[in-house]
Amino acid sequence: MQRKNYFLMPFKSTARNISLRKMFTGSRNNLKGSSTKTFRGGMAMIMAIAVLVIIATIMALSLSLTTQTTKRTTDLYLYEQSTLLSQSAAEYAMLKISQVAPCSLPDLDFRYNNTFDVKITMQYIFTNPSACRTNSLADGSDYATVTYPDSNGSVLMDIAITANPTGTTEPIRYFRRSIQKL
């Protein structure tokens, strides 16, 4: 026996069939069919807006973290560079001191790479009589007089490195105090 397929049968246009067709296809005249479609469409719109708000929040957070990380990396790089520059400045000051008469170099100021301002202030440590007092060209000052000959001929250096504010958002300043033997 062959089975009848009702879905493929031609649809008879009777008044009852027409009203059923309008009810299930969402006709405007039928309140039940249109309210279901409107509710589904409204719910989909609310879900889409919620997804957009969540994605926008995540994007704003990631952008904020990226800018903070970039700033922190730049500041850390400049700080480390100023630390290394302070060691080089101490060696440069020792070179300059060795080229002039004792106690005649009170301070050094220079700019490195248009990024850092370097200021070195020097105070000398000698035994009594001090080379700063006996040298007529002496511009430097005695920090202290010592009694032990082993401590004779030392210099106390205050090295201040300041980053130029055009390269950073916050001022970076590094200070180092060093005692060097002449």
Phi and psi in degrees as GROMACS dihedral restraints (atoms count N, CA, C in turn):
[ dihedral_restraints ]
;  ai    aj    ak    al  type     phi  dphi    fc
    3     4     5     6     1   -90.4    20    10
    4     5     6     7     1   139.0    20    10
    6     7     8     9     1   -89.3    20    10
    7     8     9    10     1   139.7    20    10
    9    10    11    12     1   -87.8    20    10
   10    11    12    13     1   136.0    20    10
   12    13    14    15     1  -101.2    20    10
   13    14    15    16     1   107.4    20    10
   15    16    17    18     1   -77.0    20    10
   16    17    18    19     1   -21.7    20    10
   18    19    20    21     1   -73.4    20    10
   19    20    21    22     1   -27.0    20    10
   21    22    23    24     1   -94.2    20    10
   22    23    24    25     1    -4.0    20    10
   24    25    26    27     1   -72.0    20    10
   25    26    27    28     1   147.1    20    10
   27    28    29    30     1   -63.7    20    10
   28    29    30    31     1   141.8    20    10
   30    31    32    33     1   -87.6    20    10
   31    32    33    34     1   125.7    20    10
   33    34    35    36     1   -85.5    20    10
   34    35    36    37     1   132.8    20    10
   36    37    38    39     1   -87.4    20    10
   37    38    39    40     1    82.8    20    10
   39    40    41    42     1  -103.9    20    10
   40    41    42    43     1   170.0    20    10
   42    43    44    45     1   -64.7    20    10
   43    44    45    46     1   -38.0    20    10
   45    46    47    48     1   -68.8    20    10
   46    47    48    49     1   -40.9    20    10
   48    49    50    51     1   -66.6    20    10
   49    50    51    52     1   -35.8    20    10
   51    52    53    54     1   -67.7    20    10
   52    53    54    55     1   -41.3    20    10
   54    55    56    57     1   -68.9    20    10
   55    56    57    58     1   -35.2    20    10
   57    58    59    60     1   -67.0    20    10
   58    59    60    61     1   -40.6    20    10
   60    61    62    63     1   -62.9    20    10
   61    62    63    64     1   -41.3    20    10
   63    64    65    66     1   -66.7    20    10
   64    65    66    67     1   -36.2    20    10
   66    67    68    69     1   -67.9    20    10
   67    68    69    70     1   -40.7    20    10
   69    70    71    72     1   -85.2    20    10
   70    71    72    73     1   -18.9    20    10
   72    73    74    75     1   -93.5    20    10
   73    74    75    76     1     0.7    20    10
   75    76    77    78     1    81.9    20    10
   76    77    78    79     1    48.1    20    10
   78    79    80    81     1   -66.0    20    10
   79    80    81    82     1   154.2    20    10
   81    82    83    84     1   -70.6    20    10
   82    83    84    85     1   -23.6    20    10
   84    85    86    87     1   -78.4    20    10
   85    86    87    88     1   -21.5    20    10
   87    88    89    90     1   -94.2    20    10
   88    89    90    91     1   114.7    20    10
   90    91    92    93     1   -69.2    20    10
   91    92    93    94     1   -35.3    20    10
   93    94    95    96     1   -66.8    20    10
   94    95    96    97     1   -45.8    20    10
   96    97    98    99     1   -67.5    20    10
   97    98    99   100     1   -40.5    20    10
   99   100   101   102     1   -74.8    20    10
  100   101   102   103     1   -34.5    20    10
  102   103   104   105     1   -68.6    20    10
  103   104   105   106     1   -34.7    20    10
  105   106   107   108     1   -65.3    20    10
  106   107   108   109     1   -42.7    20    10
  108   109   110   111     1   -67.6    20    10
  109   110   111   112     1   -40.7    20    10
  111   112   113   114     1   -66.1    20    10
  112   113   114   115     1   -41.3    20    10
  114   115   116   117     1   -62.4    20    10
  115   116   117   118     1   -42.1    20    10
  117   118   119   120     1   -66.4    20    10
  118   119   120   121     1   -40.9    20    10
  120   121   122   123     1   -66.3    20    10
  121   122   123   124     1   -40.1    20    10
  123   124   125   126     1   -66.4    20    10
  124   125   126   127     1   -40.5    20    10
  126   127   128   129     1   -65.6    20    10
  127   128   129   130     1   -39.1    20    10
  129   130   131   132     1   -65.1    20    10
  130   131   132   133     1   -38.0    20    10
  132   133   134   135     1   -65.8    20    10
  133   134   135   136     1   -42.1    20    10
  135   136   137   138     1   -64.0    20    10
  136   137   138   139     1   -42.8    20    10
  138   139   140   141     1   -64.0    20    10
  139   140   141   142     1   -40.1    20    10
  141   142   143   144     1   -65.3    20    10
  142   143   144   145     1   -41.6    20    10
  144   145   146   147     1   -65.1    20    10
  145   146   147   148     1   -40.8    20    10
  147   148   149   150     1   -63.0    20    10
  148   149   150   151     1   -42.2    20    10
  150   151   152   153     1   -63.8    20    10
  151   152   153   154     1   -42.4    20    10
  153   154   155   156     1   -62.9    20    10
  154   155   156   157     1   -40.4    20    10
  156   157   158   159     1   -65.0    20    10
  157   158   159   160     1   -42.1    20    10
  159   160   161   162     1   -64.1    20    10
  160   161   162   163     1   -44.9    20    10
  162   163   164   165     1   -64.6    20    10
  163   164   165   166     1   -40.9    20    10
  165   166   167   168     1   -64.0    20    10
  166   167   168   169     1   -38.8    20    10
  168   169   170   171     1   -64.9    20    10
  169   170   171   172     1   -43.6    20    10
  171   172   173   174     1   -63.7    20    10
  172   173   174   175     1   -41.4    20    10
  174   175   176   177     1   -65.7    20    10
  175   176   177   178     1   -41.7    20    10
  177   178   179   180     1   -64.4    20    10
  178   179   180   181     1   -40.3    20    10
  180   181   182   183     1   -64.9    20    10
  181   182   183   184     1   -44.0    20    10
  183   184   185   186     1   -66.9    20    10
  184   185   186   187     1   -36.9    20    10
  186   187   188   189     1   -65.4    20    10
  187   188   189   190     1   -41.2    20    10
  189   190   191   192     1   -63.4    20    10
  190   191   192   193     1   -45.0    20    10
  192   193   194   195     1   -65.2    20    10
  193   194   195   196     1   -35.5    20    10
  195   196   197   198     1   -65.8    20    10
  196   197   198   199     1   -43.8    20    10
  198   199   200   201     1   -68.0    20    10
  199   200   201   202     1   -37.3    20    10
  201   202   203   204     1   -65.6    20    10
  202   203   204   205     1   -40.6    20    10
  204   205   206   207     1   -65.8    20    10
  205   206   207   208     1   -40.4    20    10
  207   208   209   210     1   -64.3    20    10
  208   209   210   211     1   -43.7    20    10
  210   211   212   213     1   -64.5    20    10
  211   212   213   214     1   -43.5    20    10
  213   214   215   216     1   -63.4    20    10
  214   215   216   217     1   -40.0    20    10
  216   217   218   219     1   -65.2    20    10
  217   218   219   220     1   -42.7    20    10
  219   220   221   222     1   -63.9    20    10
  220   221   222   223     1   -45.2    20    10
  222   223   224   225     1   -63.8    20    10
  223   224   225   226     1   -40.4    20    10
  225   226   227   228     1   -66.0    20    10
  226   227   228   229     1   -40.2    20    10
  228   229   230   231     1   -62.5    20    10
  229   230   231   232     1   -46.1    20    10
  231   232   233   234     1   -66.0    20    10
  232   233   234   235     1   -35.5    20    10
  234   235   236   237     1   -65.2    20    10
  235   236   237   238     1   -46.2    20    10
  237   238   239   240     1   -64.5    20    10
  238   239   240   241     1   -37.7    20    10
  240   241   242   243     1   -66.3    20    10
  241   242   243   244     1   -38.1    20    10
  243   244   245   246     1   -68.7    20    10
  244   245   246   247     1   -32.9    20    10
  246   247   248   249     1   -63.3    20    10
  247   248   249   250     1   -46.8    20    10
  249   250   251   252     1   -66.7    20    10
  250   251   252   253     1   -36.3    20    10
  252   253   254   255     1   -65.4    20    10
  253   254   255   256     1   -32.5    20    10
  255   256   257   258     1   -65.9    20    10
  256   257   258   259     1   -37.0    20    10
  258   259   260   261     1   -66.1    20    10
  259   260   261   262     1   -42.0    20    10
  261   262   263   264     1   -66.8    20    10
  262   263   264   265     1   -36.3    20    10
  264   265   266   267     1   -65.9    20    10
  265   266   267   268     1   -37.0    20    10
  267   268   269   270     1   -63.8    20    10
  268   269   270   271     1   -42.2    20    10
  270   271   272   273     1   -66.9    20    10
  271   272   273   274     1   -38.2    20    10
  273   274   275   276     1   -65.4    20    10
  274   275   276   277     1   -39.8    20    10
  276   277   278   279     1   -64.8    20    10
  277   278   279   280     1   -40.0    20    10
  279   280   281   282     1   -63.7    20    10
  280   281   282   283     1   -37.5    20    10
  282   283   284   285     1   -63.5    20    10
  283   284   285   286     1   -45.3    20    10
  285   286   287   288     1   -65.2    20    10
  286   287   288   289     1   -38.1    20    10
  288   289   290   291     1   -64.4    20    10
  289   290   291   292     1   -38.6    20    10
  291   292   293   294     1   -71.1    20    10
  292   293   294   295     1   -17.5    20    10
  294   295   296   297     1   -90.0    20    10
  295   296   297   298     1   -10.8    20    10
  297   298   299   300     1  -121.2    20    10
  298   299   300   301     1   174.2    20    10
  300   301   302   303     1   -67.5    20    10
  301   302   303   304     1   156.0    20    10
  303   304   305   306     1   -59.4    20    10
  304   305   306   307     1   137.5    20    10
  306   307   308   309     1    67.6    20    10
  307   308   309   310     1    20.0    20    10
  309   310   311   312     1  -102.6    20    10
  310   311   312   313     1     4.7    20    10
  312   313   314   315     1  -120.5    20    10
  313   314   315   316     1    98.2    20    10
  315   316   317   318     1   -79.7    20    10
  316   317   318   319     1   -36.2    20    10
  318   319   320   321     1  -159.6    20    10
  319   320   321   322     1   163.5    20    10
  321   322   323   324     1  -130.9    20    10
  322   323   324   325     1   137.5    20    10
  324   325   326   327     1  -131.7    20    10
  325   326   327   328     1   130.6    20    10
  327   328   329   330     1  -156.1    20    10
  328   329   330   331     1   166.8    20    10
  330   331   332   333     1  -116.2    20    10
  331   332   333   334     1   134.4    20    10
  333   334   335   336     1  -110.1    20    10
  334   335   336   337     1   120.2    20    10
  336   337   338   339     1    56.7    20    10
  337   338   339   340     1    25.1    20    10
  339   340   341   342     1    54.4    20    10
  340   341   342   343     1    21.8    20    10
  342   343   344   345     1  -117.9    20    10
  343   344   345   346     1   -37.6    20    10
  345   346   347   348     1  -122.8    20    10
  346   347   348   349     1   138.1    20    10
  348   349   350   351     1  -101.8    20    10
  349   350   351   352     1   126.8    20    10
  351   352   353   354     1  -114.7    20    10
  352   353   354   355     1   128.3    20    10
  354   355   356   357     1  -128.8    20    10
  355   356   357   358     1   122.0    20    10
  357   358   359   360     1  -118.7    20    10
  358   359   360   361     1   120.7    20    10
  360   361   362   363     1  -109.3    20    10
  361   362   363   364     1   130.9    20    10
  363   364   365   366     1  -120.6    20    10
  364   365   366   367     1   137.5    20    10
  366   367   368   369     1  -129.9    20    10
  367   368   369   370     1   138.1    20    10
  369   370   371   372     1  -101.9    20    10
  370   371   372   373     1   151.2    20    10
  372   373   374   375     1  -123.9    20    10
  373   374   375   376     1   117.0    20    10
  375   376   377   378     1  -135.0    20    10
  376   377   378   379     1   166.6    20    10
  378   379   380   381     1   -81.6    20    10
  379   380   381   382     1   170.4    20    10
  381   382   383   384     1   -85.3    20    10
  382   383   384   385     1   124.4    20    10
  384   385   386   387     1   -81.3    20    10
  385   386   387   388     1   140.0    20    10
  387   388   389   390     1   -78.4    20    10
  388   389   390   391     1   145.5    20    10
  390   391   392   393     1   -68.8    20    10
  391   392   393   394     1   -24.4    20    10
  393   394   395   396     1   -69.6    20    10
  394   395   396   397     1   -31.7    20    10
  396   397   398   399     1   -84.4    20    10
  397   398   399   400     1   -29.9    20    10
  399   400   401   402     1   -87.3    20    10
  400   401   402   403     1   -19.0    20    10
  402   403   404   405     1   -86.6    20    10
  403   404   405   406     1   123.6    20    10
  405   406   407   408     1   -74.1    20    10
  406   407   408   409     1   -21.6    20    10
  408   409   410   411     1   -91.7    20    10
  409   410   411   412     1     6.5    20    10
  411   412   413   414     1   -69.4    20    10
  412   413   414   415     1   123.1    20    10
  414   415   416   417     1  -103.9    20    10
  415   416   417   418     1   -18.8    20    10
  417   418   419   420     1   -76.4    20    10
  418   419   420   421     1   171.6    20    10
  420   421   422   423     1  -123.2    20    10
  421   422   423   424     1   151.9    20    10
  423   424   425   426     1   -77.6    20    10
  424   425   426   427     1   134.1    20    10
  426   427   428   429     1   -88.2    20    10
  427   428   429   430     1   -43.9    20    10
  429   430   431   432     1  -160.4    20    10
  430   431   432   433     1   157.2    20    10
  432   433   434   435     1  -107.5    20    10
  433   434   435   436     1   139.6    20    10
  435   436   437   438     1  -117.6    20    10
  436   437   438   439     1   160.1    20    10
  438   439   440   441     1  -101.5    20    10
  439   440   441   442     1   -19.8    20    10
  441   442   443   444     1   -87.8    20    10
  442   443   444   445     1   129.9    20    10
  444   445   446   447     1   -66.2    20    10
  445   446   447   448     1   -21.3    20    10
  447   448   449   450     1   -67.2    20    10
  448   449   450   451     1   -28.9    20    10
  450   451   452   453     1   -89.6    20    10
  451   452   453   454     1    -1.6    20    10
  453   454   455   456     1   -68.1    20    10
  454   455   456   457     1   136.4    20    10
  456   457   458   459     1    79.6    20    10
  457   458   459   460     1    55.4    20    10
  459   460   461   462     1  -121.5    20    10
  460   461   462   463     1   162.0    20    10
  462   463   464   465     1  -133.9    20    10
  463   464   465   466     1   136.9    20    10
  465   466   467   468     1  -100.7    20    10
  466   467   468   469     1   118.6    20    10
  468   469   470   471     1  -111.8    20    10
  469   470   471   472     1   129.0    20    10
  471   472   473   474     1  -104.7    20    10
  472   473   474   475     1   114.0    20    10
  474   475   476   477     1  -110.9    20    10
  475   476   477   478     1   121.0    20    10
  477   478   479   480     1  -117.8    20    10
  478   479   480   481     1   121.7    20    10
  480   481   482   483     1  -112.3    20    10
  481   482   483   484     1   126.4    20    10
  483   484   485   486     1  -124.1    20    10
  484   485   486   487     1   127.8    20    10
  486   487   488   489     1   -76.6    20    10
  487   488   489   490     1   140.9    20    10
  489   490   491   492     1   -64.9    20    10
  490   491   492   493     1   130.3    20    10
  492   493   494   495     1   -68.2    20    10
  493   494   495   496     1    -9.0    20    10
  495   496   497   498     1   -73.4    20    10
  496   497   498   499     1   -25.4    20    10
  498   499   500   501     1   -89.8    20    10
  499   500   501   502     1   -12.3    20    10
  501   502   503   504     1  -132.5    20    10
  502   503   504   505     1   163.5    20    10
  504   505   506   507     1   -89.1    20    10
  505   506   507   508     1   -28.3    20    10
  507   508   509   510     1  -120.4    20    10
  508   509   510   511     1   146.4    20    10
  510   511   512   513     1   -69.2    20    10
  511   512   513   514     1   136.6    20    10
  513   514   515   516     1  -113.3    20    10
  514   515   516   517     1   122.9    20    10
  516   517   518   519     1  -132.4    20    10
  517   518   519   520     1   130.8    20    10
  519   520   521   522     1  -122.6    20    10
  520   521   522   523     1   131.3    20    10
  522   523   524   525     1  -122.2    20    10
  523   524   525   526     1   135.8    20    10
  525   526   527   528     1  -139.2    20    10
  526   527   528   529     1   133.1    20    10
  528   529   530   531     1  -112.5    20    10
  529   530   531   532     1   130.2    20    10
  531   532   533   534     1  -138.8    20    10
  532   533   534   535     1   141.9    20    10
  534   535   536   537     1  -110.0    20    10
  535   536   537   538     1   123.3    20    10
  537   538   539   540     1  -121.2    20    10
  538   539   540   541     1   145.4    20    10
  540   541   542   543     1   -87.0    20    10
  541   542   543   544     1   133.2    20    10
